[in-house]
Amino acid sequence: QVQLVESGGGLVQPGGSLRLSCAASGSIFRLYTMGWYRQAPGKQRDMVAKITNGGSAYYVDSVKGRFTISGDNVKNTVYLQMNSLKPEDTAVYYCNAYYPDTRMTYWGQGTQVTVSS
C-alpha cells in the first residue's frame, strides 16, 4: 500500500504562484510515474503534468511554460511549481502515482487551488 500526502494549495491572485508537494510513503518501488491531475466543479478529472522516475516530464498544453513538475527520488516527493496562475487553473489538484511493477495506481486526498482576485 502507498500513501500520498499533498500540500501547498491555497488562494492566490491571478499571475501569482503556488508550489504543490506530494510525498509518497509505504510500499514504494523504484520505477514509477507520478503526476498531478485536477478537477474543477462539474468537470472531469484531467491530467495536468506527470513525471517518470527517469525524469521524463509531460504536460497538458494549457500549462506548458507555466507549470513545472519535478521529483526527488530520495524524499519520494513530487512537486508542481505553478507560475502565472489563471482563474481557469482553479480546481482541486490530486496527486497520482502509478507503479508498473505492481500495476497499482494511488491517489492523494486532493488540495484546493483557487485563483481569484
N, C-alpha and C positions, 0 to 999 in steps of 0.2 A: 504494500500500500504506500502511496505517496501523498503527502500533504503539500498544498500550495498556499502560501500566505502572501497576500498582496498588501501594498501600502503605497501612499503618495497621492491619492486622489484629492479632489477638493474643488473649490470655486476659484476661477481665475478670469480676468478680463480678456477680451479679445486682443490677440497679439502677445499674450503672456506665455509663460512656460510652466510645465509641470514635469516631474520625473516619477514614473511608477516603478515599483520594485516588486519582484515576485521571488520569494525564497522557497525552494523545494527541500523537503525533508522526508525521511523514510527510506523505502527500498529504491534508491536511485541507481540507475545504470549509466554507464559511461556514454552510450550512444543515446541521443535524444534530439527531439525538435521541441523547442519551447516558443510560445508566442503569446500575442495579445489579440483578443477579439473584443468587439464592442457591440452593445445592443442599446439602441435608442428606443424610447417608448413607441409601441405599435409597430416596431420593425424587427426583422430577423437579426440574429447574431452573425456578424461578419468578421472575417479575419482582417486585422489591421497590419500586423507585422509578425514575422517568425524568424527564428534563427536556429541553426543546427549546432551540434557540439563542435563541428569543424569550423564554425564561424560564418557559414553562408547565411546571408540575410535576404529576406523577401518582404516587400511592402505592397500594400494596395496603392493604386495610383493616386488617390486623393491625399495621401500623407507623404508621398515621396518628396524629399527635400526639406521636410518639416520635422519628421519623426526619425529617431534613430534607435534601433534595438541593439543591445549588447548583452553579452553573457560573461559571467565569472564562474568558470568551472570549479574553482576551489571552494567558493562560497555557495555553489549550486543556486545562484541567483541570476535572474534575467531582469534587465532594466529597459524601460521605454522612456527616452527623453523626447518630450513633446514641446516643440517650439512653434511660434507663430500660430497659436491656437485660434480656432474659429468657432463661432456658435454651433456650427454643424458638427463639431467634434464632441459635443455634449452627448454623453452616453454612460452606461455602466460598462466598465472595462473589466474583462475577465482574463486571467492568466490560464494558459493551457499548456499541458506537457504531454508529449507522445513518446513512448519508449518502444522502439522496434523490436527489442529483444523479447518483450512480453506482449507486444501489440496492445498495450493498455494506454488509455487516454485519461487524463485527470484535469479537473477544473478547480480554479480557486473560487472564492465566495463572491468576488466582484468588488470593485471600488468605483464610486461615482466620480465622474469628471463633469463639471459644469462650467461652460464658457459663456459668460454673460457680463454685461456692463451694468 
